Amino acid sequence: TKMQAVGQLAGGVAHDFNNVLTAIIGYCDLMLMRHTPGDSDYDDIQQIKANSNRAASLTRQLLAFSRQQTLRPEVLQLPDVVAEVSTLLKRLLGGKIQLEVTHDRDLGFVRADPVQLEQVLLNLAVNARDAMADNKSGGVLRLMTRRITAADVRGMKSDILPIGDYTALIVEDNGHGIKPALLGKIFEPFFTTKEKGKGTGLGLSTVYGIVKQSGGFIFAESEVGRGTRFSIYLPVHAPDPAASLEGPKPKADVRREWSGGGRVLLVEDEDTVRAVAERALVRQGYEVTTAADGEEGLEAIGRNGPFDLVVSDVVMPSMDGPAMAREIRRLKPDLPVLFMSGYAEEQLRRDIDIPNMHFIAKPFSVAQIVAAVEKVLRGA
């Protein structure tokens, strides 16, 4: 409950901060178009943009921990993810710590975002490295994948883990361990046992958020002086039998005649974000009509004639983006909508469920918003 409450706060802060970053990154892009490498200002603007992108990665961490980030899940095998990140882990652990990797056979496929799973492994490995820093003989970090059947889960008699088939990822170290009194707090946001300035306390809460958002479960066991084991259980992916019988469904044909340019309705309540997006699209030859909220957007549809695309923020005062889009669809059933948001795409798709709906995550660059609009108009 505490995680959820702080998660809502963090998600709201990240969303607002993403609007600010969208404006900063966008204006940097527009300024860079007027300068060439070697100009005295060019490098300074690049530094501002680079630091803005660093800030964007922090907001992604906040969204991960609040389970509101955009995941791009794929059906995959966990050993492939471990192999992908192993070289980086070896560099991260240094020469004194040994990395041991073992895999079970016949592992079930899981559906998760491979980039976020790599982030989980990196966070757990960093914690393990710090816990083993005092080992005079050097430490051992073990990464294991295990096949967990429904019968195994029944044998565990867990009140938390639903009965079913899982593929488990286990991260185990022989570090100093965690005191029993602290073990129940390790996934809490901003809780850390590290010295001041050595850790934010967001690492394990981010891991928890990613695992939960992926439909999985994570457990920690530890013994002081012996080490710590994290066990992550991801449900085995079962393909939809109806889909496999029918074969892949053809996508609705939304391809339209498009020769570049077009009329775009841009709806965004943040003035700076709206200004950046408008300038980016006008530079590319689009005719842009702007509106500050959903009600203004609806008025523009009735007043300004046909549009080729609606680009809209999701969260806005009075009438939000989805409500406006539903009203527009009553008048223009085939008009595509591109939503801009700092919240998770999967969550938005579940909540909104509007056909021919597209999505771009904030913060975005000038090039990204232009590419997203072009992709929708091409019907790609």
Short mmCIF file of the C-alpha atoms (twelve columns), coordinates in Angstrom:
data_MODEL
# 
_entry.id   MODEL 
# 
loop_
_atom_site.group_PDB 
_atom_site.id 
_atom_site.type_symbol 
_atom_site.label_atom_id 
_atom_site.label_alt_id 
_atom_site.label_comp_id 
_atom_site.label_asym_id 
_atom_site.label_seq_id 
_atom_site.Cartn_x 
_atom_site.Cartn_y 
_atom_site.Cartn_z 
_atom_site.pdbx_PDB_model_num 
ATOM 1   C CA . THR A 1   0.000   0.000   0.000   1 
ATOM 2   C CA . LYS A 2   2.864   2.339   0.855   1 
ATOM 3   C CA . MET A 3   4.524   1.542   -2.492  1 
ATOM 4   C CA . GLN A 4   1.261   2.330   -4.288  1 
ATOM 5   C CA . ALA A 5   0.731   5.638   -2.475  1 
ATOM 6   C CA . VAL A 6   4.272   6.881   -3.060  1 
ATOM 7   C CA . GLY A 7   4.092   5.434   -6.586  1 
ATOM 8   C CA . GLN A 8   1.089   7.612   -7.423  1 
ATOM 9   C CA . LEU A 9   2.985   10.657  -6.173  1 
ATOM 10  C CA . ALA A 10  6.150   9.698   -8.102  1 
ATOM 11  C CA . GLY A 11  4.128   8.997   -11.257 1 
ATOM 12  C CA . GLY A 12  2.475   12.424  -11.049 1 
ATOM 13  C CA . VAL A 13  5.806   14.176  -10.490 1 
ATOM 14  C CA . ALA A 14  7.398   12.248  -13.388 1 
ATOM 15  C CA . HIS A 15  4.476   13.134  -15.679 1 
ATOM 16  C CA . ASP A 16  4.756   16.868  -14.929 1 
ATOM 17  C CA . PHE A 17  8.546   16.746  -15.181 1 
ATOM 18  C CA . ASN A 18  8.306   14.997  -18.565 1 
ATOM 19  C CA . ASN A 19  6.336   17.993  -19.872 1 
ATOM 20  C CA . VAL A 20  9.155   20.319  -18.744 1 
ATOM 21  C CA . LEU A 21  11.793  18.064  -20.315 1 
ATOM 22  C CA . THR A 22  9.836   17.829  -23.579 1 
ATOM 23  C CA . ALA A 23  9.979   21.623  -23.837 1 
ATOM 24  C CA . ILE A 24  13.711  21.827  -22.961 1 
ATOM 25  C CA . ILE A 25  14.726  19.037  -25.368 1 
ATOM 26  C CA . GLY A 26  12.475  20.459  -28.094 1 
ATOM 27  C CA . TYR A 27  13.872  23.994  -27.848 1 
ATOM 28  C CA . CYS A 28  17.423  22.565  -27.838 1 
ATOM 29  C CA . ASP A 29  16.619  20.719  -31.079 1 
ATOM 30  C CA . LEU A 30  15.201  23.877  -32.667 1 
ATOM 31  C CA . MET A 31  18.288  25.889  -31.645 1 
ATOM 32  C CA . LEU A 32  20.669  23.193  -32.930 1 
ATOM 33  C CA . MET A 33  19.014  23.510  -36.353 1 
ATOM 34  C CA . ARG A 34  20.297  27.119  -36.481 1 
ATOM 35  C CA . HIS A 35  23.872  26.235  -35.482 1 
ATOM 36  C CA . THR A 36  26.605  24.040  -36.917 1 
ATOM 37  C CA . PRO A 37  29.165  21.907  -35.079 1 
ATOM 38  C CA . GLY A 38  32.092  24.113  -34.093 1 
ATOM 39  C CA . ASP A 39  29.959  27.151  -33.191 1 
ATOM 40  C CA . SER A 40  30.574  28.388  -29.662 1 
ATOM 41  C CA . ASP A 41  26.889  27.883  -28.805 1 
ATOM 42  C CA . TYR A 42  26.529  24.467  -30.446 1 
ATOM 43  C CA . ASP A 43  28.456  22.560  -27.767 1 
ATOM 44  C CA . ASP A 44  26.641  24.403  -24.951 1 
ATOM 45  C CA . ILE A 45  23.245  23.497  -26.409 1 
ATOM 46  C CA . GLN A 46  24.368  19.876  -26.805 1 
ATOM 47  C CA . GLN A 47  25.328  19.871  -23.104 1 
ATOM 48  C CA . ILE A 48  21.871  21.148  -22.123 1 
ATOM 49  C CA . LYS A 49  20.251  18.446  -24.260 1 
ATOM 50  C CA . ALA A 50  22.538  15.716  -22.871 1 
ATOM 51  C CA . ASN A 51  21.690  16.694  -19.286 1 
ATOM 52  C CA . SER A 52  17.992  16.838  -20.155 1 
ATOM 53  C CA . ASN A 53  18.238  13.276  -21.470 1 
ATOM 54  C CA . ARG A 54  19.905  12.253  -18.193 1 
ATOM 55  C CA . ALA A 55  16.986  13.825  -16.325 1 
ATOM 56  C CA . ALA A 56  14.602  11.908  -18.606 1 
ATOM 57  C CA . SER A 57  16.255  8.640   -17.539 1 
ATOM 58  C CA . LEU A 58  15.572  9.588   -13.897 1 
ATOM 59  C CA . THR A 59  11.893  10.144  -14.658 1 
ATOM 60  C CA . ARG A 60  11.838  6.708   -16.332 1 
ATOM 61  C CA . GLN A 61  13.185  5.282   -13.077 1 
ATOM 62  C CA . LEU A 62  10.397  7.008   -11.130 1 
ATOM 63  C CA . LEU A 63  7.814   5.670   -13.589 1 
ATOM 64  C CA . ALA A 64  9.318   2.169   -13.332 1 
ATOM 65  C CA . PHE A 65  9.037   2.187   -9.569  1 
ATOM 66  C CA . SER A 66  5.454   3.510   -9.736  1 
ATOM 67  C CA . ARG A 67  4.621   0.867   -12.414 1 
ATOM 68  C CA . GLN A 68  3.548   3.499   -14.946 1 
ATOM 69  C CA . GLN A 69  6.368   3.325   -17.460 1 
ATOM 70  C CA . THR A 70  6.014   2.353   -21.091 1 
ATOM 71  C CA . LEU A 71  6.966   -1.319  -21.454 1 
ATOM 72  C CA . ARG A 72  7.656   -2.914  -24.813 1 
ATOM 73  C CA . PRO A 73  7.063   -6.578  -23.974 1 
ATOM 74  C CA . GLU A 74  8.301   -9.399  -26.191 1 
ATOM 75  C CA . VAL A 75  7.948   -13.163 -25.952 1 
ATOM 76  C CA . LEU A 76  11.452  -14.278 -24.980 1 
ATOM 77  C CA . GLN A 77  13.672  -16.753 -23.169 1 
ATOM 78  C CA . LEU A 78  15.347  -15.529 -19.958 1 
ATOM 79  C CA . PRO A 79  18.765  -17.083 -20.819 1 
ATOM 80  C CA . ASP A 80  18.896  -14.795 -23.875 1 
ATOM 81  C CA . VAL A 81  18.465  -11.732 -21.627 1 
ATOM 82  C CA . VAL A 82  21.136  -13.009 -19.221 1 
ATOM 83  C CA . ALA A 83  23.541  -13.637 -22.131 1 
ATOM 84  C CA . GLU A 84  22.917  -10.146 -23.506 1 
ATOM 85  C CA . VAL A 85  23.883  -8.462  -20.229 1 
ATOM 86  C CA . SER A 86  26.639  -10.856 -19.040 1 
ATOM 87  C CA . THR A 87  29.567  -8.936  -20.579 1 
ATOM 88  C CA . LEU A 88  28.396  -5.703  -18.980 1 
ATOM 89  C CA . LEU A 89  27.922  -7.493  -15.640 1 
ATOM 90  C CA . LYS A 90  31.492  -8.817  -15.696 1 
ATOM 91  C CA . ARG A 91  32.840  -5.301  -16.184 1 
ATOM 92  C CA . LEU A 92  30.529  -4.008  -13.469 1 
ATOM 93  C CA . LEU A 93  31.576  -6.656  -10.926 1 
ATOM 94  C CA . GLY A 94  35.324  -6.196  -11.474 1 
ATOM 95  C CA . GLY A 95  38.096  -8.771  -11.218 1 
ATOM 96  C CA . LYS A 96  37.538  -9.883  -7.609  1 
ATOM 97  C CA . ILE A 97  33.940  -11.086 -8.015  1 
ATOM 98  C CA . GLN A 98  33.221  -14.256 -9.961  1 
ATOM 99  C CA . LEU A 99  30.082  -14.557 -12.124 1 
ATOM 100 C CA . GLU A 100 28.494  -18.016 -12.368 1 
ATOM 101 C CA . VAL A 101 25.576  -18.591 -14.765 1 
ATOM 102 C CA . THR A 102 23.463  -21.778 -14.935 1 
ATOM 103 C CA . HIS A 103 20.242  -22.506 -16.827 1 
ATOM 104 C CA . ASP A 104 17.593  -25.226 -16.574 1 
ATOM 105 C CA . ARG A 105 16.493  -27.036 -19.714 1 
ATOM 106 C CA . ASP A 106 13.024  -26.734 -21.280 1 
ATOM 107 C CA . LEU A 107 12.355  -23.286 -19.853 1 
ATOM 108 C CA . GLY A 108 9.003   -21.759 -20.732 1 
ATOM 109 C CA . PHE A 109 8.841   -18.533 -22.723 1 
ATOM 110 C CA . VAL A 110 7.904   -15.369 -20.821 1 
ATOM 111 C CA . ARG A 111 6.444   -12.078 -22.043 1 
ATOM 112 C CA . ALA A 112 8.416   -9.091  -20.784 1 
ATOM 113 C CA . ASP A 113 10.419  -6.064  -21.850 1 
ATOM 114 C CA . PRO A 114 14.028  -7.274  -22.373 1 
ATOM 115 C CA . VAL A 115 15.498  -3.807  -21.729 1 
ATOM 116 C CA . GLN A 116 13.715  -3.557  -18.379 1 
ATOM 117 C CA . LEU A 117 14.755  -7.105  -17.417 1 
ATOM 118 C CA . GLU A 118 18.356  -6.103  -18.119 1 
ATOM 119 C CA . GLN A 119 17.806  -3.114  -15.806 1 
ATOM 120 C CA . VAL A 120 16.553  -5.492  -13.104 1 
ATOM 121 C CA . LEU A 121 19.691  -7.642  -13.450 1 
ATOM 122 C CA . LEU A 122 21.996  -4.614  -13.372 1 
ATOM 123 C CA . ASN A 123 20.344  -3.172  -10.250 1 
ATOM 124 C CA . LEU A 124 20.522  -6.496  -8.394  1 
ATOM 125 C CA . ALA A 125 24.134  -7.037  -9.517  1 
ATOM 126 C CA . VAL A 126 25.224  -3.588  -8.270  1 
ATOM 127 C CA . ASN A 127 23.661  -4.291  -4.853  1 
ATOM 128 C CA . ALA A 128 25.337  -7.709  -4.752  1 
ATOM 129 C CA . ARG A 129 28.716  -6.201  -5.692  1 
ATOM 130 C CA . ASP A 130 28.454  -3.662  -2.862  1 
ATOM 131 C CA . ALA A 131 27.418  -6.395  -0.412  1 
ATOM 132 C CA . MET A 132 30.489  -8.470  -1.355  1 
ATOM 133 C CA . ALA A 133 32.977  -5.590  -1.304  1 
ATOM 134 C CA . ASP A 134 34.424  -6.700  2.078   1 
ATOM 135 C CA . ASN A 135 34.904  -10.368 1.068   1 
ATOM 136 C CA . LYS A 136 38.658  -10.920 1.389   1 
ATOM 137 C CA . SER A 137 38.582  -14.037 -0.786  1 
ATOM 138 C CA . GLY A 138 36.394  -12.337 -3.399  1 
ATOM 139 C CA . GLY A 139 32.694  -12.860 -3.936  1 
ATOM 140 C CA . VAL A 140 30.561  -15.052 -6.161  1 
ATOM 141 C CA . LEU A 141 27.445  -13.798 -7.949  1 
ATOM 142 C CA . ARG A 142 25.233  -16.606 -9.256  1 
ATOM 143 C CA . LEU A 143 22.608  -16.074 -11.943 1 
ATOM 144 C CA . MET A 144 20.258  -19.033 -12.393 1 
ATOM 145 C CA . THR A 145 17.165  -19.682 -14.461 1 
ATOM 146 C CA . ARG A 146 14.792  -22.381 -13.214 1 
ATOM 147 C CA . ARG A 147 11.750  -24.172 -14.588 1 
ATOM 148 C CA . ILE A 148 8.959   -23.958 -11.989 1 
ATOM 149 C CA . THR A 149 5.882   -26.133 -12.546 1 
ATOM 150 C CA . ALA A 150 2.437   -25.772 -11.008 1 
ATOM 151 C CA . ALA A 151 3.287   -28.790 -8.804  1 
ATOM 152 C CA . ASP A 152 6.394   -26.954 -7.526  1 
ATOM 153 C CA . VAL A 153 4.272   -23.917 -6.658  1 
ATOM 154 C CA . ARG A 154 1.785   -26.103 -4.742  1 
ATOM 155 C CA . GLY A 155 4.719   -27.543 -2.791  1 
ATOM 156 C CA . MET A 156 5.839   -24.029 -1.796  1 
ATOM 157 C CA . LYS A 157 2.444   -23.360 -0.144  1 
ATOM 158 C CA . SER A 158 2.864   -19.661 -0.848  1 
ATOM 159 C CA . ASP A 159 0.009   -17.278 -0.071  1 
ATOM 160 C CA . ILE A 160 1.339   -14.829 -2.694  1 
ATOM 161 C CA . LEU A 161 2.317   -16.907 -5.739  1 
ATOM 162 C CA . PRO A 162 -0.732  -18.155 -7.728  1 
ATOM 163 C CA . ILE A 163 -0.548  -21.777 -8.868  1 
ATOM 164 C CA . GLY A 164 0.771   -22.015 -12.425 1 
ATOM 165 C CA . ASP A 165 3.907   -22.547 -14.495 1 
ATOM 166 C CA . TYR A 166 6.743   -20.030 -14.120 1 
ATOM 167 C CA . THR A 167 10.246  -19.364 -15.315 1 
ATOM 168 C CA . ALA A 168 12.327  -18.148 -12.391 1 
ATOM 169 C CA . LEU A 169 15.375  -15.885 -12.470 1 
ATOM 170 C CA . ILE A 170 17.510  -16.204 -9.333  1 
ATOM 171 C CA . VAL A 171 20.261  -13.753 -8.347  1 
ATOM 172 C CA . GLU A 172 22.362  -14.955 -5.409  1 
ATOM 173 C CA . ASP A 173 25.459  -13.517 -3.706  1 
ATOM 174 C CA . ASN A 174 27.658  -14.489 -0.765  1 
ATOM 175 C CA . GLY A 175 27.863  -10.977 0.678   1 
ATOM 176 C CA . HIS A 176 27.227  -9.687  4.183   1 
ATOM 177 C CA . GLY A 177 23.473  -10.344 3.992   1 
ATOM 178 C CA . ILE A 178 20.509  -8.310  5.254   1 
ATOM 179 C CA . LYS A 179 19.374  -8.175  8.885   1 
ATOM 180 C CA . PRO A 180 15.954  -9.821  9.462   1 
ATOM 181 C CA . ALA A 181 14.521  -6.550  10.813  1 
ATOM 182 C CA . LEU A 182 15.393  -4.786  7.531   1 
ATOM 183 C CA . LEU A 183 14.416  -7.529  5.076   1 
ATOM 184 C CA . GLY A 184 10.749  -6.474  4.990   1 
ATOM 185 C CA . LYS A 185 11.677  -2.886  4.081   1 
ATOM 186 C CA . ILE A 186 14.128  -3.370  1.211   1 
ATOM 187 C CA . PHE A 187 11.579  -2.770  -1.573  1 
ATOM 188 C CA . GLU A 188 10.306  0.444   -0.010  1 
ATOM 189 C CA . PRO A 189 11.134  3.625   -1.928  1 
ATOM 190 C CA . PHE A 190 14.131  5.588   -0.642  1 
ATOM 191 C CA . PHE A 191 15.047  2.880   1.895   1 
ATOM 192 C CA . THR A 192 18.781  2.168   1.811   1 
ATOM 193 C CA . THR A 193 21.393  0.725   4.152   1 
ATOM 194 C CA . LYS A 194 24.228  2.406   2.228   1 
ATOM 195 C CA . GLU A 195 26.111  5.420   3.527   1 
ATOM 196 C CA . LYS A 196 24.793  8.875   2.770   1 
ATOM 197 C CA . GLY A 197 25.544  9.796   -0.833  1 
ATOM 198 C CA . LYS A 198 26.180  6.164   -1.862  1 
ATOM 199 C CA . GLY A 199 22.632  5.168   -2.854  1 
ATOM 200 C CA . THR A 200 19.208  6.667   -3.598  1 
ATOM 201 C CA . GLY A 201 17.129  3.805   -2.211  1 
ATOM 202 C CA . LEU A 202 15.306  3.588   -5.560  1 
ATOM 203 C CA . GLY A 203 17.170  0.587   -7.011  1 
ATOM 204 C CA . LEU A 204 15.193  -2.250  -5.406  1 
ATOM 205 C CA . SER A 205 11.888  -0.376  -5.536  1 
ATOM 206 C CA . THR A 206 12.482  0.074   -9.277  1 
ATOM 207 C CA . VAL A 207 13.188  -3.664  -9.593  1 
ATOM 208 C CA . TYR A 208 9.961   -4.383  -7.688  1 
ATOM 209 C CA . GLY A 209 7.982   -2.041  -9.959  1 
ATOM 210 C CA . ILE A 210 9.339   -3.575  -13.176 1 
ATOM 211 C CA . VAL A 211 8.669   -7.153  -11.984 1 
ATOM 212 C CA . LYS A 212 5.113   -6.342  -10.841 1 
ATOM 213 C CA . GLN A 213 4.299   -4.405  -14.027 1 
ATOM 214 C CA . SER A 214 5.508   -7.455  -15.990 1 
ATOM 215 C CA . GLY A 215 2.993   -9.657  -14.123 1 
ATOM 216 C CA . GLY A 216 5.695   -11.325 -12.034 1 
ATOM 217 C CA . PHE A 217 6.627   -11.812 -8.380  1 
ATOM 218 C CA . ILE A 218 9.858   -11.200 -6.476  1 
ATOM 219 C CA . PHE A 219 11.002  -12.654 -3.162  1 
ATOM 220 C CA . ALA A 220 14.133  -11.977 -1.082  1 
ATOM 221 C CA . GLU A 221 15.825  -14.354 1.343   1 
ATOM 222 C CA . SER A 222 18.933  -13.443 3.324   1 
ATOM 223 C CA . GLU A 223 21.163  -14.626 6.130   1 
ATOM 224 C CA . VAL A 224 23.596  -12.263 7.831   1 
ATOM 225 C CA . GLY A 225 27.157  -13.230 6.974   1 
ATOM 226 C CA . ARG A 226 26.063  -15.801 4.381   1 
ATOM 227 C CA . GLY A 227 24.480  -13.821 1.546   1 
ATOM 228 C CA . THR A 228 21.223  -12.879 -0.169  1 
ATOM 229 C CA . ARG A 229 19.039  -14.500 -2.811  1 
ATOM 230 C CA . PHE A 230 16.453  -12.725 -4.977  1 
ATOM 231 C CA . SER A 231 13.977  -14.992 -6.793  1 
ATOM 232 C CA . ILE A 232 11.902  -13.522 -9.624  1 
ATOM 233 C CA . TYR A 233 8.980   -15.582 -10.953 1 
ATOM 234 C CA . LEU A 234 7.584   -14.679 -14.379 1 
ATOM 235 C CA . PRO A 235 4.510   -16.556 -15.658 1 
ATOM 236 C CA . VAL A 236 5.122   -18.830 -18.625 1 
ATOM 237 C CA . HIS A 237 3.587   -17.187 -21.682 1 
ATOM 238 C CA . ALA A 238 0.662   -19.137 -23.099 1 
ATOM 239 C CA . PRO A 239 -0.219  -18.031 -26.646 1 
ATOM 240 C CA . ASP A 240 -3.902  -17.455 -27.301 1 
ATOM 241 C CA . PRO A 241 -5.142  -20.733 -28.882 1 
ATOM 242 C CA . ALA A 242 -7.820  -18.904 -30.873 1 
ATOM 243 C CA . ALA A 243 -5.174  -16.614 -32.376 1 
ATOM 244 C CA . SER A 244 -2.943  -19.523 -33.357 1 
ATOM 245 C CA . LEU A 245 -5.855  -21.392 -34.996 1 
ATOM 246 C CA . GLU A 246 -6.975  -18.366 -36.967 1 
ATOM 247 C CA . GLY A 247 -3.448  -17.316 -37.859 1 
ATOM 248 C CA . PRO A 248 -2.336  -13.701 -37.718 1 
ATOM 249 C CA . LYS A 249 -5.197  -11.264 -38.076 1 
ATOM 250 C CA . PRO A 250 -4.792  -8.740  -40.866 1 
ATOM 251 C CA . LYS A 251 -4.500  -5.193  -39.555 1 
ATOM 252 C CA . ALA A 252 -7.323  -2.831  -40.327 1 
ATOM 253 C CA . ASP A 253 -6.348  -1.015  -43.489 1 
ATOM 254 C CA . VAL A 254 -5.934  2.592   -42.403 1 
ATOM 255 C CA . ARG A 255 -3.474  3.426   -45.197 1 
ATOM 256 C CA . ARG A 256 -4.449  6.656   -46.861 1 
ATOM 257 C CA . GLU A 257 -3.262  8.727   -49.785 1 
ATOM 258 C CA . TRP A 258 -0.469  10.893  -48.386 1 
ATOM 259 C CA . SER A 259 2.047   12.928  -50.305 1 
ATOM 260 C CA . GLY A 260 3.619   14.855  -47.427 1 
ATOM 261 C CA . GLY A 261 2.201   17.708  -45.351 1 
ATOM 262 C CA . GLY A 262 -1.352  17.746  -44.093 1 
ATOM 263 C CA . ARG A 263 -3.647  19.435  -41.593 1 
ATOM 264 C CA . VAL A 264 -2.961  18.632  -37.930 1 
ATOM 265 C CA . LEU A 265 -4.999  19.534  -34.859 1 
ATOM 266 C CA . LEU A 266 -2.598  19.831  -31.891 1 
ATOM 267 C CA . VAL A 267 -4.228  19.747  -28.435 1 
ATOM 268 C CA . GLU A 268 -1.963  20.309  -25.399 1 
ATOM 269 C CA . ASP A 269 -2.569  22.262  -22.185 1 
ATOM 270 C CA . GLU A 270 1.147   22.932  -21.481 1 
ATOM 271 C CA . ASP A 271 2.004   26.112  -23.418 1 
ATOM 272 C CA . THR A 272 5.707   25.300  -23.897 1 
ATOM 273 C CA . VAL A 273 5.090   21.733  -25.104 1 
ATOM 274 C CA . ARG A 274 2.391   22.961  -27.490 1 
ATOM 275 C CA . ALA A 275 4.707   25.675  -28.850 1 
ATOM 276 C CA . VAL A 276 7.596   23.234  -29.449 1 
ATOM 277 C CA . ALA A 277 5.400   20.619  -31.144 1 
ATOM 278 C CA . GLU A 278 3.720   23.292  -33.303 1 
ATOM 279 C CA . ARG A 279 7.055   24.745  -34.483 1 
ATOM 280 C CA . ALA A 280 8.450   21.272  -35.201 1 
ATOM 281 C CA . LEU A 281 5.445   20.322  -37.357 1 
ATOM 282 C CA . VAL A 282 5.169   23.686  -39.147 1 
ATOM 283 C CA . ARG A 283 8.871   23.397  -40.110 1 
ATOM 284 C CA . GLN A 284 8.021   20.104  -41.816 1 
ATOM 285 C CA . GLY A 285 5.268   21.698  -43.894 1 
ATOM 286 C CA . TYR A 286 2.205   20.730  -41.845 1 
ATOM 287 C CA . GLU A 287 -0.674  23.147  -41.393 1 
ATOM 288 C CA . VAL A 288 -1.183  23.167  -37.604 1 
ATOM 289 C CA . THR A 289 -4.214  24.349  -35.620 1 
ATOM 290 C CA . THR A 290 -3.638  24.446  -31.839 1 
ATOM 291 C CA . ALA A 291 -5.969  24.080  -28.863 1 
ATOM 292 C CA . ALA A 292 -5.264  24.306  -25.109 1 
ATOM 293 C CA . ASP A 293 -7.748  21.635  -23.969 1 
ATOM 294 C CA . GLY A 294 -10.285 19.076  -25.183 1 
ATOM 295 C CA . GLU A 295 -13.174 21.517  -25.431 1 
ATOM 296 C CA . GLU A 296 -11.132 23.891  -27.611 1 
ATOM 297 C CA . GLY A 297 -10.093 20.907  -29.717 1 
ATOM 298 C CA . LEU A 298 -13.725 19.931  -30.324 1 
ATOM 299 C CA . GLU A 299 -14.587 23.510  -31.296 1 
ATOM 300 C CA . ALA A 300 -11.680 23.552  -33.761 1 
ATOM 301 C CA . ILE A 301 -12.958 20.358  -35.418 1 
ATOM 302 C CA . GLY A 302 -16.346 21.992  -36.020 1 
ATOM 303 C CA . ARG A 303 -14.942 25.387  -36.974 1 
ATOM 304 C CA . ASN A 304 -11.845 24.641  -39.071 1 
ATOM 305 C CA . GLY A 305 -13.038 21.912  -41.399 1 
ATOM 306 C CA . PRO A 306 -11.319 18.580  -42.161 1 
ATOM 307 C CA . PHE A 307 -8.095  17.494  -40.441 1 
ATOM 308 C CA . ASP A 308 -5.776  14.630  -41.376 1 
ATOM 309 C CA . LEU A 309 -4.668  13.886  -37.801 1 
ATOM 310 C CA . VAL A 310 -5.316  14.833  -34.165 1 
ATOM 311 C CA . VAL A 311 -2.227  15.023  -31.913 1 
ATOM 312 C CA . SER A 312 -3.354  15.269  -28.290 1 
ATOM 313 C CA . ASP A 313 -2.089  15.121  -24.720 1 
ATOM 314 C CA . VAL A 314 -3.885  12.578  -22.536 1 
ATOM 315 C CA . VAL A 315 -4.219  14.358  -19.161 1 
ATOM 316 C CA . MET A 316 -5.786  17.820  -19.497 1 
ATOM 317 C CA . PRO A 317 -8.134  19.950  -17.376 1 
ATOM 318 C CA . SER A 318 -11.903 19.981  -18.017 1 
ATOM 319 C CA . MET A 319 -12.055 17.557  -20.984 1 
ATOM 320 C CA . ASP A 320 -9.106  15.166  -21.313 1 
ATOM 321 C CA . GLY A 321 -7.666  13.710  -24.525 1 
ATOM 322 C CA . PRO A 322 -9.577  10.390  -24.579 1 
ATOM 323 C CA . ALA A 323 -12.948 12.085  -23.904 1 
ATOM 324 C CA . MET A 324 -12.272 14.566  -26.694 1 
ATOM 325 C CA . ALA A 325 -11.170 11.772  -29.052 1 
ATOM 326 C CA . ARG A 326 -14.417 9.827   -28.457 1 
ATOM 327 C CA . GLU A 327 -16.469 12.948  -29.252 1 
ATOM 328 C CA . ILE A 328 -14.401 13.604  -32.401 1 
ATOM 329 C CA . ARG A 329 -14.900 10.006  -33.554 1 
ATOM 330 C CA . ARG A 330 -18.683 10.517  -33.519 1 
ATOM 331 C CA . LEU A 331 -18.166 13.281  -36.071 1 
ATOM 332 C CA . LYS A 332 -15.122 11.849  -37.902 1 
ATOM 333 C CA . PRO A 333 -15.034 8.048   -37.431 1 
ATOM 334 C CA . ASP A 334 -11.837 7.506   -39.451 1 
ATOM 335 C CA . LEU A 335 -9.717  10.379  -38.113 1 
ATOM 336 C CA . PRO A 336 -6.487  8.981   -36.561 1 
ATOM 337 C CA . VAL A 337 -5.389  10.159  -33.098 1 
ATOM 338 C CA . LEU A 338 -1.795  10.363  -31.850 1 
ATOM 339 C CA . PHE A 339 -1.669  10.616  -28.048 1 
ATOM 340 C CA . MET A 340 1.302   12.191  -26.239 1 
ATOM 341 C CA . SER A 341 1.886   11.134  -22.648 1 
ATOM 342 C CA . GLY A 342 4.488   10.447  -19.978 1 
ATOM 343 C CA . TYR A 343 2.392   7.561   -18.655 1 
ATOM 344 C CA . ALA A 344 2.623   3.909   -19.675 1 
ATOM 345 C CA . GLU A 345 1.405   3.100   -23.179 1 
ATOM 346 C CA . GLU A 346 0.009   -0.328  -22.170 1 
ATOM 347 C CA . GLN A 347 -2.010  1.206   -19.320 1 
ATOM 348 C CA . LEU A 348 -3.355  3.930   -21.616 1 
ATOM 349 C CA . ARG A 349 -4.341  1.397   -24.279 1 
ATOM 350 C CA . ARG A 350 -6.268  -0.612  -21.656 1 
ATOM 351 C CA . ASP A 351 -7.989  2.486   -20.273 1 
ATOM 352 C CA . ILE A 352 -8.720  4.247   -23.575 1 
ATOM 353 C CA . ASP A 353 -9.355  1.463   -26.124 1 
ATOM 354 C CA . ILE A 354 -10.016 3.654   -29.176 1 
ATOM 355 C CA . PRO A 355 -9.409  2.156   -32.655 1 
ATOM 356 C CA . ASN A 356 -6.741  3.728   -34.873 1 
ATOM 357 C CA . MET A 357 -5.060  5.205   -31.781 1 
ATOM 358 C CA . HIS A 358 -1.305  5.836   -31.748 1 
ATOM 359 C CA . PHE A 359 1.104   6.850   -29.017 1 
ATOM 360 C CA . ILE A 360 4.327   8.817   -28.470 1 
ATOM 361 C CA . ALA A 361 6.036   8.891   -25.063 1 
ATOM 362 C CA . LYS A 362 7.134   12.136  -23.418 1 
ATOM 363 C CA . PRO A 363 9.747   13.527  -23.359 1 
ATOM 364 C CA . PHE A 364 10.264  13.428  -27.119 1 
ATOM 365 C CA . SER A 365 12.613  15.264  -29.471 1 
ATOM 366 C CA . VAL A 366 11.618  17.362  -32.491 1 
ATOM 367 C CA . ALA A 367 12.698  14.518  -34.783 1 
ATOM 368 C CA . GLN A 368 10.609  11.970  -32.844 1 
ATOM 369 C CA . ILE A 369 7.337   13.960  -32.954 1 
ATOM 370 C CA . VAL A 370 7.810   14.634  -36.684 1 
ATOM 371 C CA . ALA A 371 8.556   10.938  -37.357 1 
ATOM 372 C CA . ALA A 372 5.538   9.804   -35.306 1 
ATOM 373 C CA . VAL A 373 3.163   12.129  -37.198 1 
ATOM 374 C CA . GLU A 374 4.563   11.028  -40.569 1 
ATOM 375 C CA . LYS A 375 4.243   7.346   -39.609 1 
ATOM 376 C CA . VAL A 376 0.553   7.754   -38.667 1 
ATOM 377 C CA . LEU A 377 -0.248  9.728   -41.821 1 
ATOM 378 C CA . ARG A 378 1.437   7.102   -43.968 1 
ATOM 379 C CA . GLY A 379 -0.712  4.485   -42.228 1 
ATOM 380 C CA . ALA A 380 2.423   2.492   -41.307 1 
# 
